Amino acid sequence: MSDESKSYSFEHQRRVEFHETDLAGIVHFSNFYRYMETAEHEFMRSLGHPVPQEMNEAEIGWPRVSASCEFRKPARHDDLLVIRVSIDEIRTHSVHYSFRFYLDPADAPIATGTVAAACVKFENGSPAPAPIPDEIRADLEAARAGSAGKTQHRKGISE
């Protein structure tokens, strides 16, 4: 999954908080999963689709089907992480994302991750698999298409 192969990425930035580090002073691995989820939610908000959301009189949610992360270099308290979200695949009921984490976007990523999120509808309080609604699918497809081979960046920051 190289940067050159991506036609679109959403960029989210966040500052590492002290409580997210371990005794060695580096970001605890579990926080990268939280960072991926936050970046995904910011991406969806940028498309006008908060997570979760009401659509056609039903609540739509996106539980994880799978998630993975590989770590190459540590991040530490007060580092500003740049997290790039790309869409790898849009299926009938799920979206597959990839994430790249940078301390300096000019350098190689310090970590990479993937998440597969399934679309569900809540019926009587229970989730049930659902096809991705047409409006959301169209916005995801448009974002994935980007602009003919150039990487686009939309930015969001949380501190």
PyMOL commands that set and color helices and strands:
alter all, ss='L'
color gray80, all
select helices_A, chain A and resi 3-5+18-20+30-46+134-145
alter helices_A, ss='H'
color red, helices_A
select strands_A, chain A and resi 10-15+53-55+58-61+64-71+80-90+94-102+111-118+120-123+126-129+155-158
alter strands_A, ss='S'
color yellow, strands_A
deselect
rebuild
show_as cartoon
